[in-house]
Amino acid sequence: MTSSDDGIWRAVADDRTRALQRLDAMASTAVGKALGASSEKPSGLIAYLAEMLARDLTAIGLMSHDRTEDAVLGGVWLAISPDLTGVVLSWTQHDASVAVLGVPMHDEIQRQMGSSLHEILHTLGYRFCSYGAGEAFVVTGFRPPLITDDASWAT
């Protein structure tokens, strides 16, 4: 490799580092909002699991549920499981979803997003189980470390 190749890979590595830092900041904020509203403070392990889960879901383009004072904006909802050791995860839609789509479409979208979350958790490799009567899950364990096909950018 030439010195210009080294510079290119260094620039790629720097860009990926900055992207991961932004992603970590977003995930940390999302978890702080989600779990901070709970009266029960999570253990270090559960808080870390929630943060890793939020990080992975944010990385694939799903935003964490955010409840402002005026509206529920929708997204992936995270909370401490009240009866299992883990993080409850489900999909929640914007407050206006029923008004815009109608009840049947709102309910069908909710069901489909729950099914999609199931597939996403499975694909990522998290340990989880169904929770409650709806499309909610309790994530009880971390995903295995991922190995990329091309790790040359990291050297």
Secondary structure, 3 states (H helix, E strand, C coil): CCHHHHHHHHHHHHHHHHHHHHHHHHHHHHHHHHHHCCCCCCCHHHHHHHHHHHHHHHHCCCCECCECCCCECCEEEEEECCCCCCEEEEEECCCCHHHHHCHHHHHHHHHHHHHHHHHHHHHHCCEEEEECCCCEEEEEECCCCCCCCCCHHHC
